[in-house]
Amino acid sequence: MKRKNTNLNKFDEKVYKNIQKSHLILFGLFSVVTKKEECTSERLVKECFNLFPKVFGMSRYPQWPDTLKFDRDLRKLREQGLITGHPRISFSLTKFGEKLVKETEEFLKKGIKKRTIYTTKRGADINWINYLKKSKVFQRFFKNKKKFSITEMEFRNLLRCTLETPLRILKQNLQYSKNLAKEFKEKELVKFLEICSQKLNIK
């Protein structure tokens, strides 16, 4: 994922303060990676504070970054399959994380200042949900749940993976899809993904 020339140090605080903190962290991670640096916890804190000081500064001492503002969001981002890594080592973006970074960058550049516009039900997420619901394997499941079966190859194709794709990536894509389905209250889709993971022993 390549980023166009953007002045990363001049984002309007009125804009970025209306964007979810976890999305800003994703963007900070992306900013570090595009500089071809390893994104350790310390490096991520520094980058996010440099880019978005009004969000990541300490309340009493705003000239210093607040490291406590990262733990919960980083854990959530891992659970959603948007990033990989560990605080003691380093972090990296998944393909799903890169898609969200691209959208976040557009909001930052266009200067949208109304929080209501920046919703969690993003266009790319809606497209992914629709893609899953229209897939042949989901339609097969929907028509006959009792006799439903699925092969590993079918499941990997559904989640845009190949047989060579590492299991951890497959699990991340699965978790991301399940989280989205829950967010959009797609109960049948959630059930479908859970049954697929059970049948293929992917946990």
C-alpha positions in Angstrom: 0.0 0.0 0.0 1.6 3.2 -1.2 0.7 6.6 0.2 0.5 9.7 -2.0 2.5 12.8 -0.9 0.8 14.2 2.1 2.1 16.6 4.7 1.6 14.3 7.7 2.4 17.0 10.3 -0.3 19.5 9.4 -3.6 17.7 10.1 -6.3 19.9 11.5 -7.1 19.0 15.1 -10.7 19.9 14.5 -10.8 17.1 12.0 -8.7 14.4 13.7 -10.3 14.9 17.1 -13.6 13.6 15.4 -12.0 10.4 14.3 -11.9 7.2 16.4 -8.7 6.9 18.3 -8.2 3.4 17.1 -8.3 4.6 13.5 -5.7 7.3 14.3 -3.5 4.6 15.8 -3.8 2.6 12.6 -2.8 5.6 10.6 0.2 6.2 12.9 1.3 2.6 12.3 0.9 3.0 8.6 2.9 6.3 8.7 5.8 4.5 10.5 5.8 1.5 8.1 5.8 3.8 5.0 9.0 5.3 6.4 10.4 1.7 6.3 10.9 1.6 10.0 10.0 -1.1 12.4 6.8 -0.2 14.3 7.6 -0.9 17.9 5.3 0.3 20.7 7.6 3.2 21.5 7.9 4.2 17.8 4.1 4.0 17.4 3.5 6.2 20.5 5.9 8.8 19.1 4.4 8.9 15.7 0.8 9.1 16.9 1.7 11.9 19.3 3.6 13.8 16.5 0.7 13.5 14.1 -2.2 13.9 16.6 -0.9 15.6 19.7 -4.3 16.8 21.0 -5.6 13.2 21.1 -2.5 11.4 22.4 -1.0 14.0 24.8 -1.4 13.7 28.5 -4.2 15.7 30.0 -2.2 17.5 32.6 1.1 17.6 30.6 0.0 17.9 27.0 3.6 18.3 25.8 4.1 14.6 26.7 2.5 11.5 25.0 0.1 9.3 27.1 1.1 5.7 26.6 -2.0 4.5 28.5 -4.1 5.6 25.6 -2.9 2.8 23.4 -3.3 -0.6 25.2 -7.0 -1.1 24.9 -7.2 0.1 21.3 -4.3 -2.0 20.2 -5.9 -5.1 21.7 -9.1 -4.3 19.9 -7.4 -3.8 16.6 -5.7 -7.2 16.9 -9.0 -8.8 17.8 -10.6 -7.2 14.7 -7.9 -8.6 12.5 -6.7 -5.1 11.5 -3.2 -5.5 12.8 -0.8 -8.2 13.8 2.1 -8.2 16.3 2.7 -7.8 20.0 3.6 -4.7 22.2 6.9 -6.3 23.2 8.0 -6.8 19.6 6.4 -4.8 16.8 3.1 -4.2 14.9 2.1 -4.5 11.2 -1.1 -3.8 9.3 -3.2 -6.5 7.7 -4.9 -6.0 4.3 -8.1 -5.1 6.1 -6.2 -2.6 8.2 -4.7 -1.0 5.1 -8.2 -0.5 3.7 -9.3 1.4 6.8 -6.1 3.5 6.8 -6.9 4.6 3.2 -10.3 5.7 4.3 -9.0 7.5 7.4 -6.5 9.3 5.3 -9.3 10.5 3.0 -11.1 12.0 5.9 -8.0 13.7 7.2 -7.2 15.2 3.8 -10.7 16.3 3.0 -11.2 18.0 6.4 -14.6 16.5 7.3 -15.3 17.8 10.8 -18.7 16.3 11.7 -18.4 13.2 13.9 -21.7 11.8 12.5 -20.2 11.6 9.0 -17.3 9.3 10.2 -19.4 6.3 11.0 -18.3 2.7 11.8 -20.4 1.4 9.0 -17.9 2.2 6.3 -18.4 1.7 2.6 -15.7 -0.9 2.3 -17.2 -2.8 5.3 -20.7 -2.8 3.7 -19.2 -4.1 0.4 -17.5 -6.9 2.3 -20.7 -7.9 4.1 -22.6 -7.9 0.8 -19.9 -10.0 -0.8 -20.1 -12.6 1.9 -23.9 -12.7 1.8 -23.9 -13.1 -2.0 -21.3 -15.8 -2.0 -22.3 -19.3 -3.3 -21.2 -21.0 -0.1 -23.3 -18.7 2.1 -26.3 -19.2 -0.2 -25.8 -22.9 0.0 -25.8 -22.7 3.8 -28.9 -20.5 3.9 -30.9 -22.9 1.8 -30.0 -26.0 3.7 -28.3 -25.5 7.0 -28.6 -29.2 8.2 -26.8 -30.6 5.2 -24.3 -27.8 4.7 -20.7 -28.6 4.2 -17.7 -26.7 3.1 -14.1 -27.5 2.1 -11.1 -25.7 3.3 -10.4 -24.4 -0.2 -13.9 -23.0 -0.5 -13.5 -21.3 2.9 -10.1 -19.8 2.0 -11.4 -18.5 -1.3 -14.3 -16.9 0.5 -11.9 -15.0 2.8 -9.6 -14.1 -0.1 -6.9 -16.6 1.0 -5.0 -19.2 -0.9 -3.7 -22.6 0.4 -0.3 -20.9 0.9 -1.8 -18.2 3.1 -0.6 -18.7 6.7 -3.2 -19.9 9.1 -2.9 -16.8 11.3 -3.9 -14.6 8.3 -6.9 -16.8 7.6 -7.9 -16.5 11.3 -7.5 -12.8 11.2 -9.7 -12.5 8.1 -12.3 -14.8 9.8 -12.3 -12.7 13.0 -12.6 -9.5 11.1 -15.6 -10.9 9.1 -17.3 -12.1 12.3 -16.8 -8.8 14.0 -18.3 -6.9 11.0 -21.2 -9.3 10.8 -21.9 -8.7 14.5 -21.6 -5.0 14.1 -24.1 -5.0 11.3 -26.4 -7.4 13.2 -26.2 -10.0 10.5 -27.1 -13.0 12.7 -27.3 -15.6 9.9 -23.8 -14.5 8.6 -22.3 -14.8 12.1 -23.8 -18.3 12.5 -22.5 -19.2 9.0 -18.9 -18.1 9.8 -19.0 -19.9 13.2 -20.2 -23.1 11.7 -17.6 -22.9 9.0 -14.8 -22.4 11.6 -16.2 -25.4 13.6 -16.4 -27.7 10.7 -12.9 -26.9 9.6 -11.5 -26.7 13.1 -10.3 -23.1 12.7 -10.4 -21.4 16.1 
